[in-house]
Amino acid sequence: MLIFDAHLDIAWNAVEWNRNLELPVEEIRKFEKHFTDIVPGDCTVSYPELRRGGIGIMIATLLPRLHRKDKELTFYQSREAAYGMSMGQLAYYRAMCAKGVLRELPDAEAVQSHVKEWEAYVAGGSQGDGPPLGFILSMEGAPPILQPEQVHEWYEAGLRIVGPAHYGPNEYCHGTGSEGGLTEDGRQLMREMNKAGMLLDATHLADESFWEALEIFDGPVLASHHNCRSLVPGDRQLNDDQIKTLIERGSVIGAAFDNWMLTPGWKKYVTPLETVTLENVADHIDHVCQLAGNCLHSGIGTDLDGGFGKEQSPSDMETIAEIGKVAEILERRGYSSDDVERIMYRNFVDFFGRAWG
């Protein structure tokens, strides 16, 4: 079936890691074996793999982050530098759209038309080149927004979702691994996002920032790549109260595929890789569904190649093309075909239909 992936750092991989995503994954891996210090591990995402897996629609990010061994060097030291990096990533998306590889989906009509085209393509056996890969443009970490009022300029440039936080504090809020609420600029950013019609991604917000953001921002909210704190302790995960609040707001929560978010105490190159599988992904999906009492608020947000590679991904998948196995797991657990379809793509499609309707 068609799959919607709610979080992929496509341009970051292409621009920061210098990956030619038009190549098959095996060719990218072969090239990168000569430069092991540059990338964290074997890549899992490329355009051929997305197409092979039926992942025809995604949320693709602008990510103002460097990939450096020293954590202090991974973050831009000014909003202006972050702005420049993100504008470069935006240019990459524009180039891929001009080439016919990608298709930007800025409104509900574009999403619905694209989904129908991809549903027909998948139902027909995915023969031939098929439609472009569709994406909705998001920003992970708000430093590229030079001041809150500039969010309107970004909206005109095609940006539709802002996740204010990433790791640590920034000019607008506190993110994963830090504690604190929104700054004054962060509170104003929420107000300007309301005015612009921008959507809020609650992913990575520290707890205090999360609650403050949802109090000020009254538009549609999603959690693009978040798992459950009751299954894996830590502030990177959503606690049950946060999940319930997002459910009340009509949100969809995308299950992330990063191993340390899937099972407690996982450590890279220490925990045996085979101990984490796509069954763990299904556990987090199921927990959200149990809290909701239905299957309307759970989705897929893999974050694959989001600063890690195959070495930190579920052991029973080689590339992103295999994430459809989650559907098979859910079916074995008793989920109906309609529920599985909702989780794999329809919930996020419907979310944007409501948000932009």
Secondary structure, 3 states (H helix, E strand, C coil): CCCEEEEECHHHHHHCCCCCCCCCHHHHHHHHCCCCCCCCCCCCCCHHHHHHCCCCEEEEEECCECCCCCHHHCECCCHHHHHHHHHHHHHHHHHHHHCCCEEECCCHHHHHHHHHHHHHHHHCCCCCCCCCEEEEEEEECCCCCCCHHHHHHHHHCCCCEEECCCECECCCCEEECCCCCCCHHHHHHHHHHHHHCCEEECCCECHHHHHHHHHHCCCCEEECCCCECCCCCCCCCECHHHHHHHHHCCCCEEECCCHHHCCCCCCCCCCCHHHCCHHHHHHHHHHHHHHHCCCCCEEECCCCCCCCCHHHCCCCCCCHHHCCHHHHHHHHCCCCHHHHHHHHHHHHHHHHHHHHC
